[in-house]
Amino acid sequence: MWSAFTLWHAARRRSLPTWPGDRLRALQDSRVRAIVAHAWATVPFYRRAMEERGLRPNDLTTAADLARLPLLSGEQLSSDPWAFFSSRYRPSTTLELPTSGSTGHFKRIFHNPVAVFVASAHCRRFAPVFRAFLDATNGYRELSVARSDGTSAAIAEFFHHRALTRPRLSQYRRIVPISAPFEDVITEMRAWRPDILNVFGSYAGALFRYIEERGLDLPLPKVVLFGGDAMTPQERARIERDHGVVVLSTYQACECLFIGFECEHRQGFHINVDDVAVRIAGPSGQSLPPGKRGTVVISNLLNRATVLLNYRLGDAARLDVSPCPCGRTLPRLVSLDGRSDDLVQLPDGRSVHESIILSSLYSVPGVARVQVVQEQPRSFLLRVIDNRGALHEQVHREAEHALRRALAFAGELSIRTECVRTITAEPSGKIKSVVSLLRPTTSDRAGLRYTSRGHAGEVPDATAQGINRESDDG
């Protein structure tokens, strides 16, 4: 039944990415009305929030109206996950995806089966994109580097018990654990000769640097699909330019599964508007117009178990509604620069986003990978990998100067630089480029003050905090 259900949904909305804008908006608004009615009837948090604001379901009829609901944070979901859980479901009948984001809040998110299988069907909208770069017209070989207990594995297990798997699936896909050394991955690449390599963004960059440094000659995939964490524009450009491998990505999260996908032109992520409503919010939570940069706020229109409406996902981006050269009419998220929670807090009260810091550091010739750790308000550790595997004194000085320029702090700063050959991933398998060891004090809720939350050089344990888009897997 579930196999037929998935195939039917995949075929039913096959042409949706090219629908006229008014038709897309009409479908999305109908989904809004349905989820709002469900939330009012079965989810305690929304019933209470709407009553406090004098709202009824008939007052929230469009995607824009969802901004009238309270702006949710990961901390709220973490502190009371059952306040967002529908009374129509039992946890045992749902797919639980526990996640711990870079805000440091462990969250339990439950997806009802219909939401899981519809999301799977809509993932197929991405297939024509990567297939366009493959020679194969039928099957293709995929090598995934992933956690055995991550999100992808949990979803696969959910499918295994409820739906038919594709015939000979094991013959077309192989999985290497994220903990395996690069040598194991390269051995699989030689033996398997995959068409697609599916990895974390940071892992892909490190793997190709490893291949370059050792001058290895091996069959490379035609396409790298990355997700879970970011890949720098420099690494992406190098993989495509120097190795002739196309790099593509999707935008996913445990809170909303399949949010969007890149097309062949790779000018942002096309948003699945029938599954999710996305808006860009300013500092006070107000909706920003297209083209303005702010925080990504989502409303999951599909999931009926853990209902999340007007939820601050944490990434920073811009909304683009201009025509895409690919012909798809779905709006796009552009300039997606990782989590807006990954901020450096300076003693003068300013916050500096990681995109500013990384842009400055990666402009330094020779810098291949960096990690900035804020140990104290005025103290920073800068870990640098250069293109030759050993930090040269000139790169050392220029990287330190670049960090000072990015922070633009008039007072005294202590910056110590470590030359490293690798940057250790967190237990989730991801690498954070900017890590703050500061914890907000009570007064910081007004943006005032931070205190230390770890020893010098200590990266917080990712079992209590994960990275990037609140998901623990690519």
Secondary structure, 3 states (H helix, E strand, C coil): CHHHHHHHHHHHCCCHHHCCHHHHHHHHHHHHHHHHHHHHHHCHHHHHHHHHCCCCHHHCCCHHHHHHCCCECHHHHHHCHHHHECCCCCHHHCEECCEECCCCCEECCEECHHHHHHHHHHHHHHHHHHHCCCCCCCCCCEEEEECCCCHHHHHHHHHHCCCCCCCCHHHHEEEEECCCCHHHHHHHHHHHCCCEEEEEHHHHHHHHHHHHHCCCCCCCCCEEEEECCCCCHHHHHHHHHHHCCEEEEEEEECCCEEEEEECCCCCCEEECCCCEEEEEECCCCCECCCCCCEEEEEEECCCCCECCCCEEEEEEEEEECCCCCCCCCCCEEECCCCECCCEEECCCCCEEEHHHHHHHHCCCCCEEEEEEEEEECCEEEEEEEECCCCCCHHHHHHHHHHHHHHHCCCCCCEEEEEECCCCCCCCCCCCCCEEECEEECHHHHHCCCEEECCCCCCCCCCCCCCCCCCCCCC
